Amino acid sequence: MSGMSRRGVLAVGGSVGIGALLAACGGSSDKGSQDAKDSGAGTGAKADAGAKTPAGPWSFTDDRKTAVKLDKTPTKLVAYVGVAAALHDYGVECVGVFGPTTVKDGGADAQAGDLDVSKVTVIGNTYGEFNIEKYAALSPQLLISHMYEAPTLWYVPDESAKKILALAPSVGINLKSVPITTPLQRYAELAASLGADMNSTTNAAAKARFEKASADLRAAAKASGGLKVMAASGSADSFYVSTPPSASDLSYYKSLGVDLIVPDKVEGGFFETLSWENADKYQPDIIMLDNRTATLQPKDLAAKPTWAQLAAVKAGQVIGWPSEPIFSYDKCAAQIEALTKAITGAKKVS
């Protein structure tokens, strides 16, 4: 792992999803992906959410304040996999994706959401992978990705970014230090510009589901009696505790009244790194554990004494955390509902 950039460390463990380094060290876990699907699955896009590409000129101003203007609405879209999954929920399809898309058996990674991964061209599946030849062969009309450290596009390799960005216009949406509602709105606006009917039965129902889920979480947090929640991620050597202000989902939960632990020694604005000997520094009532493919899951952590001795672990109050959200109303509602259920069913143990 020597020589890896800070951005690379964040990528393999997840920026807002706080940093397990397992993937950088060559490991992977299909189980983590399945857990993420089980805990965060939404209803997905229905037929009435299908997009109809608008005629005429197209423009969109992204979060770099860059105005992209084209003679016609782009249809050959290539996006970071989580972006493609969100657009899919709204009825907009991408021809290519990059980022964690498939697992070892060829199935879909949890970060692919409801995408049919057999129907998209995978430009790169891990951090640092981006096949420029494959990308160029798609004749891309628009590249779309998140931004955690603007103006850098998530999972677009620094060393080849100039070549990649010369092939098509790009759109970047900021995720750092904003509540989840901000990127949700921005991706909904982008989807609408690309032809999504945000007033369709499916899309309207998804937004209503999100709003109800938010209200239910606020009520559950208020009635919880001060339950403390900690968002964390595990790797072979370290335990990472996320700081809510930098994570769009966590900052939103905190605004709804969830008592999220804020670590006191945050590195780089994202998380505190603890050795496993000190993993009991914080004592939450509920642990939200990063459940993406690259991170260690409860069964993997069972042999670590400090993990096993955490009161929340002893009480069975550990839930999967899709720490890199898919920014569609459907998928974010599912995350909120899972947290509400955990808070409602938990007891005070700290």
Secondary structure, DSSP 4 states (H G I P E B T S, - for coil): -TT--HHHHHHHH-STT----TGGGT---HHHHHHHHHHH------GGG---PPPS-EEEE-TTS-EEEESS---SEEEEHHHHHHHHHHT---SEEESS-B-TTS-B-GGGTT--GGGSEEEESSTT---HHHHHHT--SEEEEEESSTTSPTTS-GGGHHHHHTSS-EEEEE-TTS-THHHHHHHHHHHHHTT--TTSHHHHHHHHHHHHHHHHHHHHHHTSSS-EEEEEEE-SSEEEEE-GGG-HHHHHHHHTT-EE---SS-BTTTEEEEEGGGTTSS--SEEEEE-STTS--HHHHTT-HHHHHSHHHHTT-EEEE-SS---SHHHHHHHHHHHHHHHHH-----
